[in-house]
Amino acid sequence: MKTKFIFITGGVLSSLGKGICAASLGRLLKSRGLSVTIQKFDPYLNIDPGTMNPFQHGEVFVTDDGGETDLDLGHYERFIDESLSKYNNFTSGKIYGSVIEKERRGDYLGNTVQVIPHVTDEIKDSIKKTLITKTTDIVITEIGGTVGDIESLPFLEAIRQFKKDIGKENVLYIHVTYVPYLKTSDELKTKPTQHSVKELRSIGIQPDIIICRSEIKINDSIKAKISLFCDIEKEAIINAVDAKHLYEVPLSLKDEKFDEIVVSKLGLKCGKARLSSWIKIVNTINSLQENVTIGIVGKYTNLKDAYLSIIESLNHGGYYFRSNVEIRWINSEILEENAGMNEVFKDINGILVPGGFGIRGINGKVSAIKYARENKIPFFGICLGMQCAVIEFCRNVLDLKDSNSSEFDPDTKNPVIDIIPEQKNIGNLGGTMRLGKYPCRLIKNTKSFSAYGTELISERHRHRYELNNSYLKQLKNRGMIVSGIYEEKNLAEIIEIKEHPWFIGVQFHPEFKSRPDKPHPLFKSFIGAAIKNRSL
């Protein structure tokens, strides 16, 4: 079967949930036996989100091949249970950068380089790049931003041309809009959708399907009105009502016959949707029996998107035990050495310190880890959280009071966390860290080995600094062991404290590989330990 291409655009306002709609469609089509991949085009000029402040952009998701990407790729992977690549996320920066590089090489043979055709051709080529790694039946492409934004225009023009290039039978346009509900008049308003579709049509794209986000259910008369003014069949107007949680969305869209309409319009030959495993996890989520409280100690606690994959991974671990994970956000900057710790961590069953960069809030993280270690509270440190655990142990157990990371204090006499040699002379910040998938060998008879149940694993990384091997012997003598190693470079990947119910720090980011129906082994084990601690 020839690959089919589905383009998802958004109108009216941002943050409508185009990514969740794309991911949900991917899940529905995959459940019908089709192979699916999903990509995102972001209109900003950054090459990737790797150098962007989390307060502006949220989490940076990392792929196996080392791509730093938009957080929507996390949703895509969790929904369709596929590992994506750097070719699944393109920005205006990447597109224009490639065009300028080609111009400098003389690839355009002296022609004047313009948005049309050169930039739009580059975008069209990028749409097909997901097929470099693996041929699939369906490529779903989400166009970031909102129709009408000047930044998105080259992408919209490119997908308009794409239909002509490969044939209208191989392309489908889906437009996501918002239908506001006015409580005072008890009315749903279709005018924003009408104007959004008009804007899209003015650049030559007629949507084949419209997804209407709404607070309450849209009735047939509203659908008929949208159908009339937007020149689209009423059956192709899909209502996406606000759901209790995002994993319900594929099922609610299924009820609207979303996948059947897509299959029909593209002339796809496939089976019926098999969603038993997804229905099972949704039923589990809707019948969680107990609560377990996890304290997340970080510095971006006012923006939950900065820790999106961690939140989802904790929830996945909770689903396994039929427990609701209640997250208590703790700003690391307000924590002082042992000041009010008992009150801050009252009724908390487990403590997690996530990744991050920079010195701000570090001492608060170290204090929280000390409290977890001394009070036998299950502790999970991820990336910087693992490094802070080493710093805390060296300061308070090895009595090396000036222990630090050379990231925070280049002149420290005890750089227990240090930059690896190949990172020292790097000038550019973007895309130059240890990124992507690396193998790790686990040591038997450790909690990590017990969690994974296998000796060789691979996990995704995003960092520059590592545990300084010069301190390994001292750490081991006092009870902190390395339970996972990247053998090629002899780098510590996982640390544990033997005499503790559950104390694990990892240099990688396990949250990027967790799935709702297949929780990551470490998150599952951590939640299990927190539940056990709650019962004590």
C-alpha positions in Angstrom: 0.0 0.0 0.0 1.3 3.5 -0.9 2.0 5.7 2.1 -0.8 8.0 3.0 -0.2 11.5 4.6 -2.5 13.2 7.1 -2.0 16.8 8.0 -3.4 18.3 11.2 -3.7 22.1 11.6 -5.2 24.2 14.3 -7.3 27.3 14.5 -9.0 29.8 16.8 -6.4 29.6 19.6 -3.3 27.7 20.7 -3.1 24.7 23.1 -6.2 23.1 21.6 -4.7 19.7 21.8 -3.7 19.1 18.2 -0.9 16.8 19.5 -3.4 14.7 21.5 -5.7 14.5 18.5 -2.8 13.3 16.3 -1.6 10.8 18.9 -5.2 9.5 19.3 -5.7 9.1 15.6 -2.3 7.3 15.5 -3.5 4.9 18.2 -6.8 4.2 16.5 -5.2 3.5 13.1 -2.5 1.3 14.6 -5.3 -0.7 16.4 -6.7 -1.4 12.9 -3.5 -3.1 11.8 -1.9 -0.1 10.1 1.7 1.0 10.6 1.8 4.7 11.8 4.3 7.4 12.5 3.7 11.0 13.7 5.8 14.1 13.2 5.6 17.7 14.4 6.5 20.9 12.5 7.2 23.8 14.9 7.3 27.3 13.4 9.9 28.9 15.7 13.3 29.7 14.5 15.3 27.8 17.1 17.0 24.8 15.5 15.3 22.7 18.3 14.0 23.3 21.8 17.3 22.1 23.4 18.5 25.6 24.3 15.0 27.0 25.3 14.0 27.9 28.8 11.5 25.3 30.2 9.3 28.1 31.4 8.8 29.1 27.7 8.7 25.7 26.1 8.2 23.0 28.7 10.0 19.7 28.6 12.5 18.8 25.9 11.8 15.2 24.7 14.7 13.1 23.5 14.6 10.4 20.9 16.7 7.3 20.6 18.9 8.8 17.9 19.6 11.9 20.0 17.1 14.4 18.7 16.0 17.1 21.1 12.3 17.6 20.2 9.0 19.1 21.1 7.1 17.5 24.1 4.3 16.4 21.7 6.6 13.6 20.6 6.3 12.2 24.1 2.5 12.0 23.6 3.0 10.4 20.2 5.3 7.7 21.6 3.1 7.0 24.6 0.0 6.6 22.5 1.3 4.6 19.5 4.0 2.8 21.4 6.7 3.5 18.8 10.2 4.9 19.2 10.4 8.0 17.0 13.5 9.7 15.5 14.9 13.2 15.0 13.1 13.2 11.6 9.8 13.3 13.5 10.3 17.0 14.6 11.3 19.9 12.3 11.4 23.6 13.2 11.6 26.6 11.0 15.2 27.0 12.2 16.1 23.5 10.8 14.3 24.2 7.5 15.9 27.6 6.9 19.2 26.4 8.2 19.2 23.6 5.6 18.2 25.9 2.8 20.9 28.4 3.7 23.5 25.6 3.9 22.5 24.4 0.4 22.8 28.0 -1.0 26.3 28.4 0.4 27.3 25.1 -1.2 25.9 26.3 -4.5 23.2 23.6 -4.7 20.8 26.0 -6.2 23.1 26.8 -9.2 23.0 30.5 -8.7 19.2 30.9 -8.6 17.6 33.4 -6.4 16.6 31.5 -3.2 13.0 32.2 -2.2 10.3 30.9 0.2 8.6 29.4 -2.8 9.8 27.1 -4.1 13.0 26.5 -2.0 11.7 26.7 1.6 8.5 24.9 0.7 10.4 22.2 -1.2 12.6 21.7 1.9 9.5 21.3 4.0 8.0 18.8 1.6 11.3 16.8 1.6 11.2 16.8 5.4 7.7 15.4 5.5 9.0 12.3 3.8 12.1 12.0 6.0 10.3 9.8 8.6 10.3 7.1 5.9 14.1 7.1 5.9 14.2 4.9 9.1 11.1 2.9 8.5 8.4 2.8 5.8 4.9 3.1 7.2 1.3 3.0 5.9 0.4 6.4 7.5 2.5 9.6 8.2 0.6 12.0 10.4 2.0 15.5 10.5 1.0 18.1 13.0 1.6 21.7 12.0 2.4 23.8 15.1 0.9 27.2 15.8 -2.5 28.5 14.6 -3.8 29.2 11.2 -3.2 32.9 10.5 0.2 33.1 12.2 2.8 34.5 9.9 5.3 31.9 11.1 3.2 28.9 9.9 2.5 30.2 6.4 5.4 28.4 4.6 4.3 25.1 6.2 0.7 25.5 5.2 1.8 26.4 1.6 4.0 23.3 1.6 1.2 20.9 2.6 -1.1 22.6 0.1 1.4 21.8 -2.6 2.1 18.3 -1.2 -1.4 17.2 -2.2 -0.8 18.1 -5.8 2.6 16.5 -5.8 1.6 13.0 -4.6 -2.1 12.9 -5.5 -5.3 13.9 -3.7 -6.1 10.3 -2.9 -3.0 10.1 -0.7 -3.6 13.2 1.4 -6.1 14.2 4.1 -6.4 17.5 5.9 -7.8 17.6 9.5 -8.5 21.0 11.1 -8.8 21.3 14.9 -10.9 24.3 16.1 -12.7 25.5 19.3 -16.4 25.9 19.7 -16.8 28.1 22.8 -19.8 27.7 25.2 -21.3 30.9 26.6 -22.9 30.0 30.0 -24.8 33.3 30.2 -26.8 32.5 27.1 -26.4 28.8 27.2 -25.1 28.7 23.6 -22.3 27.1 21.7 -20.8 29.5 19.2 -19.6 28.3 15.7 -18.3 31.7 14.4 -14.7 31.1 15.5 -14.7 27.8 13.6 -16.2 29.4 10.5 -13.5 32.1 10.5 -10.7 29.7 11.1 -11.8 27.5 8.2 -12.2 30.6 6.0 -8.6 31.5 6.8 -7.4 28.0 5.9 -9.4 28.0 2.7 -8.0 31.4 1.7 -4.6 29.8 1.3 -5.9 26.9 -0.7 -6.6 24.2 1.9 -10.1 22.8 2.3 -10.2 20.6 5.4 -11.6 17.0 4.9 -12.4 16.6 8.6 -13.0 19.2 11.3 -12.4 18.3 15.0 -14.4 20.7 17.2 -13.0 21.0 20.7 -15.7 22.0 23.2 -16.6 22.1 26.9 -20.0 20.5 26.4 -21.3 18.1 23.7 -22.1 19.5 20.3 -25.6 18.6 19.0 -26.6 17.8 15.4 -27.9 21.3 14.7 -24.5 22.8 15.6 -22.8 20.2 13.3 -25.2 21.1 10.5 -24.4 24.8 10.8 -20.7 24.1 10.6 -21.3 21.8 7.7 -23.2 24.5 5.8 -20.8 27.3 6.4 -17.6 25.3 6.1 -18.6 23.2 3.0 -18.0 19.9 4.7 -20.2 16.8 5.3 -21.8 16.7 8.7 -20.4 13.2 9.3 -16.9 14.6 8.9 -17.4 17.0 11.9 -15.9 15.3 14.9 -16.7 16.5 18.4 -13.9 16.3 21.0 -15.5 17.1 24.3 -13.2 17.8 27.3 -12.2 14.5 28.8 -11.4 13.6 32.4 -7.9 12.5 31.4 -6.0 12.4 28.1 -6.0 8.6 27.7 -9.8 8.7 27.2 -9.5 10.8 24.1 -8.9 8.0 21.6 -12.0 6.2 22.8 -14.2 9.4 22.7 -13.0 10.0 19.1 -13.7 6.4 18.3 -17.3 6.9 19.5 -17.5 9.8 16.9 -16.3 7.3 14.2 -13.2 9.4 13.6 -11.1 6.4 12.5 -13.8 5.1 10.2 -14.1 8.4 8.4 -10.3 8.7 8.0 -10.1 5.1 6.6 -13.0 5.8 4.2 -11.7 9.0 2.9 -8.2 7.6 2.3 -9.5 4.3 0.8 -7.5 2.3 3.3 -7.8 -1.5 3.5 -7.5 -2.6 7.1 -9.3 -4.4 9.9 -11.5 -3.1 12.6 -10.1 -1.3 15.6 -8.9 -3.5 18.4 -8.7 -1.4 21.5 -9.1 -4.0 24.3 -5.7 -3.1 25.9 -6.5 0.6 25.7 -10.0 0.2 27.1 -8.5 -1.9 30.0 -6.0 0.9 31.0 -8.8 3.5 30.8 -11.0 1.4 33.0 -8.1 1.0 35.4 -7.6 4.8 35.5 -11.3 5.3 36.2 -11.3 2.9 39.1 -8.1 3.7 41.0 -8.5 2.5 44.6 -5.9 4.3 46.8 -3.6 7.3 46.8 0.2 7.5 47.0 1.9 10.9 47.4 5.1 11.7 45.6 7.0 14.9 46.3 8.8 16.3 43.2 11.5 18.7 44.2 12.5 21.0 41.3 12.8 24.6 40.2 10.2 24.7 37.4 7.3 23.7 39.7 5.1 26.5 38.4 5.1 25.0 34.9 4.0 21.3 35.0 4.9 20.9 31.3 8.5 21.1 32.3 8.1 17.7 33.9 5.4 16.3 31.6 7.0 12.8 30.9 7.9 12.4 34.6 4.3 13.1 35.6 3.0 10.6 33.1 5.5 8.0 34.1 4.6 8.3 37.8 1.0 7.9 36.8 1.8 4.8 34.7 3.5 3.3 37.8 0.4 4.1 39.8 -1.9 2.5 37.3 0.0 -0.8 37.7 -0.8 -0.8 41.4 -4.3 0.7 40.9 -3.2 3.7 42.9 -3.7 7.4 42.1 -0.4 9.3 42.2 -0.9 12.5 44.0 2.0 14.9 43.2 3.1 17.5 45.7 5.2 20.2 44.1 8.1 21.4 46.2 10.2 24.4 45.0 13.8 23.5 45.7 14.7 27.2 46.1 12.7 27.5 49.3 14.3 24.5 51.0 17.1 25.3 53.4 19.3 22.8 55.2 16.9 20.8 57.4 14.7 23.9 57.9 11.1 22.8 58.3 11.7 19.5 56.5 9.4 17.5 58.6 6.5 19.8 57.7 7.4 20.0 54.0 7.6 16.3 53.6 4.8 15.4 55.9 2.7 12.5 54.5 4.9 12.2 51.4 5.6 8.5 50.5 8.4 9.0 48.0 10.7 11.8 46.8 11.8 12.4 43.2 14.4 15.0 42.1 14.2 15.5 38.3 16.8 16.7 35.8 17.7 20.3 35.1 20.5 22.7 34.5 22.2 25.5 36.5 23.0 26.2 40.1 19.7 27.7 41.1 17.9 25.5 43.6 20.7 23.0 43.9 21.2 23.3 47.7 17.5 22.7 48.2 17.6 19.5 46.2 20.6 18.3 48.2 18.7 19.0 51.4 15.7 17.1 50.2 17.9 14.1 49.3 19.6 14.2 52.7 16.1 14.1 54.3 15.1 11.1 52.1 18.3 9.2 52.8 18.2 9.8 56.6 14.5 9.1 57.0 14.4 6.0 54.7 12.0 7.6 52.3 12.0 6.0 48.8 14.1 8.3 46.6 14.4 8.6 42.8 17.0 10.9 41.3 17.0 11.5 37.5 20.0 13.0 35.7 20.8 16.1 37.8 18.8 14.4 40.6 21.3 11.6 40.5 24.2 14.0 40.5 22.8 15.9 43.5 22.5 12.5 45.4 26.2 11.9 44.9 27.1 15.4 46.0 24.9 15.0 49.2 26.4 11.6 50.0 30.0 12.9 49.6 29.3 16.0 51.7 27.4 14.3 54.6 28.7 10.7 54.6 32.2 10.9 53.2 32.6 14.3 55.0 33.9 16.0 51.9 32.1 19.2 52.7 33.2 21.1 49.6 32.0 18.4 47.3 30.3 19.8 44.2 29.8 19.5 40.5 32.3 21.4 38.3 29.2 22.8 36.6 28.4 24.8 39.7 31.9 25.4 41.1 34.7 25.0 38.6 37.3 25.5 41.4 35.9 22.9 43.9 38.6 20.7 45.4 36.3 17.7 45.2 34.6 17.7 41.8 32.6 14.5 42.5 30.6 15.4 39.4 32.8 16.5 36.5 32.6 17.1 32.8 33.9 14.3 30.5 36.9 15.2 28.4 35.2 15.2 25.0 32.7 17.9 26.3 35.3 20.4 27.6 36.1 22.3 24.4 32.6 22.4 22.9 31.5 25.9 21.8 27.9 25.5 20.7 25.4 24.6 23.4 22.7 23.2 21.2 22.8 19.5 20.3 26.2 18.9 21.8 25.4 17.0 25.0 25.5 13.2 25.4 22.2 12.7 23.7 20.1 9.7 22.8 20.2 6.0 23.5 23.2 4.3 25.2 23.6 0.8 26.5 24.0 0.1 30.2 25.0 -3.1 31.9 23.3 -3.8 35.3 25.0 -5.4 38.3 23.2 -8.4 39.6 21.8 -8.5 43.1 20.9 -4.8 43.0 17.5 -3.1 43.1 18.0 -1.9 39.6 18.6 -5.4 38.3 15.6 -6.6 40.2 13.4 -3.8 38.6 14.5 -4.5 35.0 14.8 -8.2 35.3 17.6 -8.2 32.7 21.4 -7.5 32.6 21.6 -5.3 29.5 19.4 -2.2 29.0 19.4 1.0 26.9 18.2 4.4 28.0 18.1 7.9 26.6 20.5 10.6 27.9 20.7 14.4 27.9 23.6 15.8 29.9 27.3 16.8 29.9 28.5 16.0 33.4 29.2 12.6 34.9 30.1 10.9 38.2 33.8 11.3 38.7 35.3 7.8 38.8 38.0 8.9 41.2 35.5 8.8 44.0 34.0 5.4 43.2 36.0 3.4 45.8 35.2 5.9 48.6 31.5 5.8 47.7 31.4 2.0 47.6 33.2 1.7 51.0 30.5 3.8 52.6 27.5 2.1 51.0 26.8 3.9 47.7 27.3 1.5 44.8 27.2 1.8 41.1 24.6 -0.7 39.8 24.6 0.3 36.1 27.6 1.0 33.9 28.1 2.3 30.3 31.0 -0.1 29.7 32.5 1.5 26.6 33.4 4.7 28.5 33.3 3.2 32.0 30.7 5.7 33.1 28.4 5.3 36.1 24.8 5.2 34.9 22.9 4.1 38.1 23.8 4.6 41.8 22.1 2.9 44.8 22.4 3.0 48.5 22.5 -0.6 49.8 21.2 0.0 53.3 18.0 1.9 52.2 14.6 0.7 51.3 14.7 2.3 47.8 17.3 4.9 46.9 18.2 5.0 43.2 19.7 7.7 41.0 20.1 7.4 37.2 22.1 9.5 34.8 19.6 8.9 32.0 16.0 9.8 31.5 13.8 6.7 32.0 10.6 8.8 31.7 11.0 9.0 27.9 10.3 5.2 27.5 7.3 4.7 29.8 3.9 3.8 28.4 0.4 3.8 30.1 0.0 0.1 29.8 3.7 -0.7 30.1 5.2 1.4 32.9 8.9 1.9 33.0 10.5 -0.7 35.3 12.1 1.9 37.6 9.0 4.0 37.9 6.9 0.9 38.6 9.5 -0.2 41.3 9.6 3.3 42.8 5.8 3.6 43.1 5.8 0.1 44.6 8.3 1.2 47.2 6.4 4.4 47.9 3.2 2.4 48.5 5.0 0.1 50.8 6.4 3.1 52.7 2.8 4.6 53.0 1.7 1.4 54.7 4.4 1.6 57.4 
